Amino acid sequence: MKILGIETSCDETSVSVVQDGAKVLTLVTATSLEMHKKTRGIIPENAARKQVEYMIPVLQEALSNQDVDAVAVTENPGLIGSLVVGVETAKALSFALDKPLHLISHLMGHIYSLWLDKNRKEQPKFPFVVLLVSGGHTELYLVKSHQQINFLGGTRDDAVGECFDKVARSLELGYPGGPAIDAEASKIFNSQFSIYFALRNTRKVCNKNTFKLPKPMITSKDCEFSFSGLKTAVHRITLSKKLNNDEVTQLAFEFRETAVEILISKLLFASKMNQTKNIAVVGGVAANALLRQRLEELRSTYTVFLPHLKYTGDNGAMIASNAYFNNYSK
């Protein structure tokens, strides 16, 4: 069965055709990232206007020589203007093609990135705990089945992706913050590459705690997060003195280490609380190099599920996959 998926919850305009929930036949995504770099963040009205401009060409390319059996689209959450572009397009297509229309949660869509281009052995095994981390969301879910996904907890203030963006702005590293901080922090990792492997069990040699950043709620016995204090701590350091290049790199390194430590700690707590060794991470921040490295290190004890890098960001394929497994899969 082929389903057309449309995703326009933020600044991407993404359309995909997915067969049987896992095989991605086409995926076309247009982004207005270069425009948002100039404003160091997303202006909702600008994003929606670009999506109106991109939608028809993206649809034409994604649907080229493809027949579909249903249409799926992100309904919420997201930027209102952007969501309207996608939903109204999907309604028109559903009517014109006389095909069923499925309205999908953007958050639940991200979970289904775990099934894309994976064979049955690689696909998640129920039950599993999934950490959803992106620019707008930091949440934990227990996935018992396609029909039973339980919310465990989330951030009380900033999402971790938002925190990366704002820290990168404070450090003048550019937008988006995740890749910018990854690149800056990796300078220390690369310069200590040989030391790292020689002293793998004494990581402190490679990670001097120069700035002593806080780890909000890391010891709380729940699945809640808080990142505003960490963001503010970095900002105050940048205001207290003019940082040289080495200090900027060190602060980016320590911030990334701290943020990832909080995420991993909470994920493992949720895993223990729900008595499952199956864990997963999805969303844009799932592309973070250090986070993926830490998850790989857990594979001796846990069964770890990760989406392919190209499906960590917002994409129409995950929306189509969600629609298939929740409406047509036996």
PAFIMAR-630467 format. One line per 10 residues: number of its first residue (from 1); their letters; for each residue x, y, z of N, C-alpha, C, O. Coordinates in steps of 0.2 Angstrom, whole numbers. Example, Ala and Ser with C-alpha at 12.3 -4.5 7.8 and 13.67 -1.06 7.14 Angstrom:
% PAFIMAR-630467
1	as	66/-28/39/62/-22/39/66/-16/39/71/-17/42; 64/-11/35/68/-5/36/64/0/39/67/6/40
***
This chain:
% PAFIMAR-630467
1	mkilgietsc	4/-6/0/0/0/0/4/6/0/9/7/4; 3/11/-4/7/17/-5/3/23/-2/-3/24/-3; 6/27/3/3/33/6/7/39/5/13/39/5; 4/44/3/7/51/2/7/54/8/2/55/12; 13/56/11/14/60/17/16/67/16/21/68/12; 13/72/19/15/79/19/16/82/26/12/81/30; 22/85/26/24/88/33/26/95/32/31/97/28; 22/100/35/24/107/35/23/110/42/20/116/42; 25/107/47/24/109/54/28/115/55/27/119/60; 34/116/52/39/121/54/41/125/47/37/128/44
11	detsvsvvqd	47/124/46/50/128/40/51/123/34/52/126/28; 51/117/35/52/112/29/45/111/25/40/112/28; 46/110/19/40/108/14/42/101/12/46/101/7; 39/96/15/41/89/13/36/84/11/30/84/14; 37/81/6/32/76/3/35/70/1/41/70/-1; 32/64/3/35/58/2/29/53/0/24/53/2; 31/48/-3/27/42/-5/31/36/-2/36/34/-3; 27/32/3/30/27/7/25/21/6/19/21/6; 29/15/4/25/9/3/25/5/9/31/3/12; 19/2/12/19/-2/17/22/0/24/25/-4/28
21	gakvltlvta	22/7/24/25/10/31/32/10/32/35/13/36; 36/7/27/43/7/28/48/8/22/53/11/23; 45/7/16/49/8/11/48/15/8/43/16/5; 53/19/8/52/26/5/54/26/-2/59/25/-5; 48/27/-6/49/27/-13/51/34/-16/55/34/-20; 48/39/-13/51/46/-15/51/50/-9/46/49/-4; 55/55/-8/55/60/-3/58/66/-5/64/66/-7; 54/71/-6/57/78/-8/55/83/-3/50/84/0; 61/86/-1/60/91/5/63/98/3/69/98/1; 60/103/3/62/110/2/63/114/8/58/113/12
31	tslemhkktr	68/117/10/69/121/16/71/128/15/74/130/10; 69/132/19/70/139/19/76/141/24/76/147/27; 80/136/25/85/137/31/90/143/29/91/147/34; 92/144/23/96/150/22/93/156/23/96/161/26; 86/157/22/83/163/24/83/164/32/84/169/34; 82/158/35/81/159/43/88/160/46/89/163/51; 94/158/42/100/159/45/101/167/46/105/169/50; 99/171/41/100/178/41/96/181/47/98/186/49; 91/178/49/87/181/55/89/177/61/86/179/67; 93/173/61/96/169/66/90/165/70/90/164/76
41	giipenaark	85/163/66/79/159/69/73/160/64/74/163/59; 68/156/65/62/156/61/57/161/62/55/161/68; 55/165/57/50/169/58/44/166/54/44/165/48; 39/164/58/33/160/56/30/162/49/29/158/45; 29/169/49/26/171/43/30/170/36/28/168/31; 36/171/37/41/170/32/41/162/30/42/161/24; 41/158/35/41/151/33/35/149/29/36/145/25; 29/151/31/23/149/28/23/152/21/21/148/16; 25/158/20/25/161/13/30/156/8/28/155/3; 35/154/11/40/150/7/37/143/6/37/140/0
51	qveymipvlq	33/141/10/29/134/9/24/134/4/23/130/0; 21/140/4/16/141/-2/19/141/-8/17/138/-13; 25/144/-9/29/144/-15/32/137/-17/32/136/-23; 34/133/-12/37/127/-13/32/121/-14/34/116/-18; 26/122/-12/22/116/-11/21/112/-18/22/106/-19; 19/116/-23/17/113/-29/23/110/-33/22/104/-35; 29/113/-33/35/110/-36/37/103/-32/39/98/-35; 36/104/-26/38/98/-22/33/92/-23/35/86/-23; 27/94/-23/22/88/-24/23/85/-31/22/79/-32; 24/89/-36/25/87/-43/31/82/-43/30/77/-46
61	ealsnqdvda	36/84/-40/42/79/-40/41/73/-36/43/67/-38; 38/73/-30/37/67/-26/32/63/-29/32/57/-28; 27/65/-33/21/61/-35/23/59/-42/19/55/-45; 28/61/-45/30/59/-52/30/51/-53/33/47/-50; 25/49/-57/24/42/-59/22/38/-53/23/32/-53; 19/41/-48/17/37/-42/9/37/-41/6/43/-41; 6/31/-40/-1/31/-38/-1/30/-31/3/26/-28; -6/33/-27/-6/32/-20/-13/30/-18/-18/31/-22; -13/27/-12/-19/24/-10/-23/28/-4/-28/27/-2; -19/33/-1/-21/37/4/-17/43/5/-11/43/2
71	vavtenpgli	-19/48/8/-15/54/9/-15/56/17/-20/55/20; -9/57/19/-8/59/26/-5/66/27/0/67/23; -6/69/32/-3/76/33/-3/77/40/-7/75/45; 2/81/42/3/84/49/-2/89/51/-3/94/47; -6/87/56/-11/92/58/-9/96/64/-11/102/64; -5/94/69/-2/97/74/3/94/78/4/88/76; 7/96/82/8/104/83/12/107/78/16/103/74; 13/113/78/17/117/74/15/124/73/11/127/77; 18/127/68/17/134/67/10/135/63/9/131/58; 6/139/65/-1/139/62/-1/140/55/-5/136/51
81	gslvvgveta	2/145/53/2/146/45/5/140/41/2/139/36; 10/137/44/13/132/40/9/126/40/8/122/35; 6/124/46/1/119/46/-5/120/41/-7/115/38; -7/126/40/-13/127/36/-11/125/29/-15/122/25; -5/127/27/-3/126/20/-3/118/19/-5/116/13; 0/114/23/0/107/22/-7/104/22/-9/100/18; -11/106/27/-18/103/28/-22/104/22/-26/100/20; -22/110/20/-27/112/15/-25/109/8/-29/107/4; -18/108/7/-16/105/1/-18/97/2/-20/95/-3; -17/94/8/-19/87/8/-27/86/7/-29/81/4
91	kalsfaldkp	-31/91/10/-38/90/9/-40/91/1/-44/87/-1; -37/95/-2/-38/96/-9/-36/90/-13/-40/87/-18; -30/87/-11/-28/81/-15/-32/75/-13/-34/71/-18; -34/74/-7/-39/69/-5/-45/69/-9/-48/64/-11; -48/75/-10/-54/76/-13/-53/74/-21/-57/71/-24; -48/77/-24/-47/77/-31/-45/69/-33/-48/67/-38; -42/66/-29/-40/59/-30/-45/54/-27/-44/48/-29; -50/56/-23/-55/52/-20/-51/46/-16/-53/40/-17; -46/49/-12/-43/44/-7/-44/46/0/-45/52/1; -43/42/5/-44/43/12/-39/48/14/-33/48/12
101	lhlishlmgh	-41/52/19/-36/57/22/-35/56/29/-40/54/33; -29/56/31/-27/54/38/-23/60/41/-18/63/38; -26/63/47/-23/69/50/-18/66/56/-20/62/60; -12/68/55/-7/65/60/-3/70/64/-2/75/62; -2/67/70/2/71/75/9/72/73/12/66/72; 12/78/73/19/78/71/24/74/76/29/71/74; 22/74/82/26/71/87/26/63/86/31/60/86; 20/61/85/19/53/84/22/52/77/25/46/76; 22/56/72/26/55/66/33/54/67/36/49/64; 36/58/71/44/57/73/45/50/75/50/47/73
111	iyslwldknr	41/47/79/42/40/82/42/35/76/46/30/76; 39/37/71/38/32/65/44/33/60/45/29/55; 49/37/61/55/38/58/59/32/59/64/30/55; 58/28/65/61/22/66/60/16/62/64/12/61; 55/16/58/53/11/53/55/12/46/55/8/42; 57/18/45/59/20/38/65/17/35/70/17/38; 64/13/29/70/10/26/74/5/31/80/4/30; 70/2/35/72/-3/39/69/-10/38/63/-10/37; 73/-15/38/69/-22/37/66/-24/44/67/-21/49; 63/-30/44/59/-31/50/64/-32/56/62/-31/62
121	keqpkfpfvv	70/-35/55/74/-36/61/77/-30/64/78/-29/70; 77/-24/60/80/-18/62/74/-14/65/76/-9/69; 68/-15/64/62/-11/66/61/-12/74/63/-17/77; 59/-7/77/58/-7/85/54/-13/87/49/-15/83; 56/-16/93/52/-21/96/48/-18/102/51/-15/106; 42/-20/102/38/-17/108/39/-21/114/40/-27/114; 39/-18/120/38/-11/121/45/-8/121/50/-11/122; 45/-1/119/51/2/120/50/9/122/45/12/121; 55/12/125/55/19/128/58/23/122/64/22/120; 55/29/120/58/33/115/59/40/118/54/43/121
131	llvsgghtel	64/43/117/66/50/118/65/54/112/68/53/107; 60/59/112/59/63/106/62/70/108/60/74/112; 67/72/104/71/78/105/72/82/99/74/80/94; 69/88/99/69/92/93/70/100/95/71/101/101; 69/104/90/69/111/92/63/114/96/64/118/100; 58/110/96/52/112/100/50/107/105/45/109/109; 53/101/105/50/96/110/56/92/113/61/91/110; 55/90/119/59/86/123/54/82/127/52/84/132; 53/75/125/48/71/128/50/64/128/54/62/124; 47/60/133/48/53/134/42/50/133/37/52/136
141	ylvkshqqin	42/44/129/36/40/128/37/33/129/43/30/128; 32/29/132/32/22/132/28/19/126/22/21/126; 31/16/121/27/13/116/26/6/117/30/2/116; 20/4/118/18/-3/119/15/-6/113/16/-12/112; 13/-2/109/10/-5/102/9/1/98/10/7/100; 7/0/92/5/6/87/-1/10/90/-1/16/89; -5/6/93/-11/10/96/-10/12/103/-15/16/106; -5/10/107/-4/12/113/3/16/115/8/12/116; 3/22/115/9/26/116/8/31/122/3/35/121; 11/30/127/10/33/133/15/39/135/21/37/134
151	flggtrddav	13/45/136/17/50/138/20/49/145/16/48/150; 26/50/146/30/49/152/32/55/155/32/56/161; 34/60/151/36/66/154/39/71/149/41/68/143; 40/77/150/44/81/145/47/87/149/47/88/155; 49/92/145/52/98/147/47/103/151/42/104/148; 50/106/156/45/111/159/46/118/157/43/122/158; 52/119/152/53/125/150/55/125/142/51/123/138; 62/125/141/65/125/135/65/118/132/67/113/136; 64/117/126/66/111/123/74/110/122/77/116/121; 77/104/121/84/104/121/86/107/114/92/110/114
161	gecfdkvars	83/106/109/85/109/102/85/117/103/89/120/100; 80/119/106/79/127/107/85/129/111/88/134/110; 87/125/116/93/127/120/99/127/116/103/131/117; 100/122/112/106/122/107/106/128/103/111/131/102; 100/130/100/100/136/96/102/143/100/106/147/97; 99/143/106/101/149/110/108/150/112/111/155/113; 111/144/114/118/144/116/122/145/110/127/149/111; 121/143/105/125/144/99/124/152/97/129/155/95; 118/155/98/118/162/97/122/166/102/125/171/100; 122/164/109/126/167/114/134/166/112/138/171/113
171	lelgypggpa	136/161/109/143/159/107/144/162/100/150/161/98; 139/165/97/140/168/90/143/162/85/147/164/82; 140/156/86/142/151/81/137/150/75/138/146/71; 131/154/75/127/153/69/121/149/71/120/147/76; 117/148/66/110/145/66/110/140/60/112/141/55; 107/134/61/104/131/67/110/129/72/115/128/70; 108/129/79/113/128/84/116/121/85/122/120/86; 112/116/83/114/109/84/120/108/80/125/106/83; 120/108/73/126/107/69/132/112/71/138/110/71; 130/118/73/135/123/74/139/121/80/145/121/80
181	idaeaskifn	136/119/86/139/117/92/143/110/91/148/109/94; 140/106/87/143/99/86/150/101/82/155/98/84; 150/105/77/156/107/74/161/110/78/167/108/78; 159/115/83/164/118/87/166/113/92/172/113/94; 162/110/96/164/105/101/168/100/98/173/97/102; 168/98/92/172/92/89/179/94/88/183/90/87; 180/100/89/187/103/88/191/100/94/197/98/93; 188/100/100/192/97/106/192/90/105/198/87/106; 187/86/103/187/79/102/193/77/97/196/72/98; 193/81/92/198/79/86/205/80/89/209/76/87
191	sqfsiyfalr	206/85/93/213/87/95/215/82/100/221/81/101; 210/78/103/212/73/108/210/66/106/209/62/110; 210/65/100/208/59/97/212/53/100/209/48/102; 218/54/99/222/48/101/222/47/109/222/41/111; 222/53/113/221/52/120/215/49/122/214/45/127; 209/51/118/203/48/120/203/40/120/200/37/124; 206/37/115/206/30/114/211/27/119/209/21/122; 216/30/120/221/28/125/218/28/132/220/23/136; 214/33/134/212/34/141/204/33/141/201/38/144; 201/29/137/194/28/136/190/28/143/185/31/144
201	ntrkvcnknt	193/25/148/190/24/154/191/30/159/189/30/165; 195/35/157/196/41/161/195/47/157/199/51/156; 188/47/155/186/53/151/188/60/154/188/64/150; 188/60/160/190/67/163/196/70/160/197/76/160; 201/66/158/207/68/155/205/72/149/209/77/147; 200/70/146/198/73/139/193/79/140/191/82/135; 190/79/146/184/84/147/185/88/154/182/86/159; 190/92/154/191/96/160/185/101/161/182/104/156; 182/101/167/176/104/169/178/112/170/178/114/176; 179/115/165/182/122/166/176/127/168/177/131/173
211	fklpkpmits	170/126/166/165/131/167/160/129/172/156/132/174; 160/122/174/155/120/179/148/121/178/145/125/182; 146/119/172/139/120/170/134/116/174/135/110/176; 128/119/176/123/115/180/120/109/176/120/110/169; 117/105/179/113/99/176/106/99/179/105/94/183; 102/103/177/95/104/180/91/97/179/90/94/174; 88/95/185/84/90/186/87/83/184/83/78/183; 93/83/184/96/76/182/95/71/187/95/65/185; 95/73/193/94/68/199/86/67/201/85/63/205; 82/71/198/75/70/200/72/63/198/74/61/192
221	kdcefsfsgl	68/61/202/66/54/201/59/54/196/54/52/199; 60/57/190/54/57/186/57/58/179/63/58/178; 52/59/174/54/59/167/53/66/165/52/68/159; 54/71/169/54/78/167/61/81/166/66/79/168; 61/86/162/67/90/160/67/97/161/61/100/162; 72/100/162/73/108/162/79/110/159/85/107/161; 79/114/154/85/117/150/86/124/151/91/127/149; 81/128/154/82/135/154/88/137/158/92/142/157; 89/133/164/95/135/168/102/134/165/106/138/166; 102/129/161/108/127/157/110/133/152/115/135/151
231	ktavhritls	104/134/149/105/140/143/107/146/147/112/150/144; 104/148/152/105/154/156/112/154/158/116/160/158; 115/149/161/122/148/164/127/150/158/132/153/159; 126/147/152/130/148/147/130/156/145/135/159/144; 124/158/144/123/166/143/127/170/148/130/175/146; 126/169/154/129/173/159/137/173/158/140/178/160; 140/167/157/147/166/156/149/171/150/154/174/150; 145/171/144/147/175/139/146/182/140/150/186/137; 142/184/145/141/191/147/147/193/152/148/199/152; 149/188/155/154/190/161/161/192/158/164/196/162
241	kklnndevtq	163/190/152/169/192/150/169/190/142/165/186/140; 174/193/139/175/192/132/179/185/131/185/185/133; 176/180/128/179/173/127/183/173/121/181/176/116; 189/170/122/193/169/116/191/163/113/187/160/115; 194/162/107/192/156/103/192/149/106/188/145/106; 198/148/110/198/142/114/193/141/119/190/136/120; 191/147/122/186/146/127/179/145/124/175/142/127; 178/148/119/172/147/115/171/139/114/166/136/115; 176/137/111/176/129/109/175/125/116/172/120/115; 179/127/121/178/123/127/171/123/130/168/118/132
251	lafefretav	168/129/130/161/130/132/156/126/128/152/123/131; 157/127/122/153/123/117/153/115/119/149/112/119; 160/113/120/161/106/121/158/104/128/154/99/128; 158/108/133/155/106/140/148/107/139/144/103/143; 145/112/136/138/112/135/135/106/132/130/103/134; 138/104/126/136/98/123/136/92/127/131/88/128; 142/91/131/142/85/135/137/85/141/134/80/142; 136/91/144/131/92/149/124/90/146/120/86/149; 122/93/141/115/92/138/114/85/136/109/82/138; 119/81/133/118/74/131/118/70/138/114/65/138
261	eiliskllfa	122/72/143/122/68/149/115/68/152/112/63/155; 112/74/152/105/74/155/100/70/151/96/66/154; 100/70/144/96/66/140/97/59/141/92/55/142; 103/57/141/104/49/142/102/47/149/99/42/150; 103/51/154/101/49/161/94/48/161/92/44/164; 90/53/159/83/53/159/80/47/155/75/43/157; 83/45/149/81/40/145/82/33/149/78/29/148; 88/32/152/89/26/155/85/26/162/83/20/163; 83/31/165/78/31/170/72/29/168/69/24/171; 69/31/163/63/29/160/63/22/158/58/18/159
271	skmnqtknia	68/20/155/69/13/153/69/8/160/65/3/160; 72/10/165/72/6/171/65/6/174/63/1/177; 62/12/174/55/13/177/50/9/174/45/6/177; 51/8/167/46/4/163/48/-3/162/45/-7/158; 54/-5/165/56/-12/164/57/-15/157/55/-20/155; 60/-10/153/62/-13/146/69/-10/144/71/-5/146; 73/-15/141/79/-13/139/79/-10/131/84/-9/128; 73/-10/129/73/-7/122/72/1/122/67/3/125; 77/4/119/76/12/120/77/15/112/80/11/108; 75/21/111/75/24/105/76/31/106/74/34/111
281	vvggvaanal	79/35/101/79/42/101/77/44/94/80/42/89; 72/49/94/70/52/87/70/60/87/71/63/93; 69/63/82/69/70/81/75/73/79/80/69/78; 75/79/77/81/83/74/87/82/79/93/81/76; 87/82/85/93/82/90/95/75/89/101/73/92; 92/70/87/94/63/86/100/63/81/103/57/81; 101/68/78/107/68/73/113/70/77/118/70/74; 113/73/83/118/75/86/124/70/87/122/64/89; 130/71/85/135/66/85/137/63/92/138/57/92; 137/67/97/139/65/103/133/60/106/134/55/109
291	lrqrleelrs	127/62/105/121/58/107/121/52/104/120/47/108; 122/51/98/123/45/94/128/41/97/128/34/97; 134/44/98/140/40/101/138/37/107/140/31/108; 135/41/112/134/38/118/129/32/118/129/28/122; 124/33/113/119/27/112/122/21/110/121/16/112; 127/22/105/131/16/103/135/13/108/135/7/108; 137/17/113/141/14/119/136/10/123/139/6/127; 130/11/123/125/7/127/123/0/124/119/-3/127; 125/-1/118/122/-7/114/124/-14/118/120/-19/116; 129/-14/122/131/-20/125/125/-22/131/125/-28/133
301	tytvflphlk	122/-17/133/117/-18/138/110/-17/136/105/-20/138; 109/-12/131/102/-10/129/101/-12/121/106/-12/118; 95/-13/119/93/-13/112/92/-6/110/86/-4/112; 96/-3/106/95/4/104/92/4/97/95/1/92; 87/8/96/84/10/89/85/17/88/83/21/91; 88/18/82/89/25/79/87/26/72/87/21/68; 84/31/70/82/32/63/88/34/59/93/36/62; 88/32/53/93/35/48/94/42/49/89/46/50; 100/45/48/101/52/49/96/56/45/94/61/47; 95/54/39/91/58/34/84/59/36/80/63/33
311	ytgdngamia	82/54/41/75/55/43/74/58/50/69/57/53; 79/60/53/79/63/60/75/70/60/72/72/64; 76/74/54/73/80/54/65/79/51/63/74/50; 62/85/51/55/84/49/54/82/41/58/84/37; 50/77/40/50/74/34/43/71/32/40/68/37; 41/71/26/34/68/25/34/60/25/28/58/26; 39/57/25/40/50/25/37/47/32/33/42/32; 39/50/37/37/48/44/30/49/45/26/45/49; 27/54/42/19/55/42/16/50/38/11/47/41; 18/48/33/15/42/29/16/36/33/11/32/33
321	snayfnnysk	21/34/36/23/28/39/18/28/45/15/22/46; 17/33/49/12/33/54/5/31/52/2/27/55; 3/34/47/-4/33/44/-5/26/42/-10/23/43; 1/23/39/0/16/37/-1/11/43/-5/7/44; 4/12/48/4/7/54/-2/8/59/-4/3/62; -5/14/59/-11/15/63/-18/14/60/-23/14/63; -18/13/53/-24/12/49/-24/6/45/-30/4/43; -19/3/43/-19/-2/38/-15/-8/39/-16/-13/36; -10/-7/44/-6/-13/46/-10/-18/50/-14/-16/54; -9/-25/48/-12/-30/52/-7/-33/58/-9/-37/61
***
